[in-house]
């Protein structure tokens, strides 16, 4: 049995299941080795053998309870025909779409052919993964994806994309609807290929104003959750709406996610008091503490343990592992969480 999947059935184990966002990546020398073999980052995402190898790398080092398939949220716009590239030291670059003509530039026609290597990587990974380890699939939520697709690159405030959204609300809502459907299909294929649970990354949810929260965040996410639970009724779906603070209650009741990944700003005592007891909480160690290691790391892990006593939960960070993280600190963290140190 899988401690990760058991948690969603209300079964609590001796220590919480543990995995890390971005557990496969640049902090691991073996990742950098494989990375050198591919010219572009997307080539890596579209090479089933290499993507499967990278997915399994952190599980070879650490006794983690889940693997997350190695891919990227920007595979979706790319497979829809948008130009996407990753520039060394800069981050993603996309040819920005226009809200008035996005349907002329994006097409689902070749989507499954383009994204097929992702499903092959899942299939391959599953065949090599111990049954006690859960395999996690994922996608970006419509709001976060739309921001990248319109802005054309990462940004602190996504001011250009947000301005377009406010000035063309109807067209922006159509784009979110379009993305909700495509993301649903992409996730359904991932489940068919072998993932047992899903996480929806809404990294920039905190940039959505409260006035538009329901329209732009919860309603598109609700559609995805509803499409997936219709196809797979007992599939656990974890939402990660980063930075929404007091709107978390509304997010949970409106989207009907079964799990919630909490960012580092959320006091666990608040989450326990204000969110439904059936909801599986995940989080929320500060990624910088994994860079620090030592006493500060141990103290914070034990404090999470204490807050979550008596409640099934999944141990994770409040955001992804940073490239400067020493792998030995990740090992230290897993041992402390598992009560072995
Ligand atoms: O181990 C895992 O968590 C699985 C793989 C994964 C990646 N990206 C690999 C990756 C996952 C789940 C993501 C999600 C993702 N991608 C998000 C949402 C979560 C978050 O971190 O906020 C976002 C916003 C993206 C888009 C993206 N991809 C950006 C902004 C960047 C550049 C920033 C950076 O960290 O380099 C990427 C590139 C990326 N995605 C890398 C990895 C390992 C690094 C690329 C490299 O090796 O050159």
Boltz pocket constraint, residues with backbone or C-beta under 6 A from the ligand:
constraints:
  - pocket:
      binder: B
      contacts: [[A, 20], [A, 21], [A, 22], [A, 23], [A, 24], [A, 25], [A, 26], [A, 35], [A, 41], [A, 68], [A, 69], [A, 70], [A, 71], [A, 72], [A, 73], [A, 74], [A, 86], [A, 90], [A, 91], [A, 92], [A, 138], [A, 154], [A, 201], [A, 203], [A, 320]]
      max_distance: 6.0
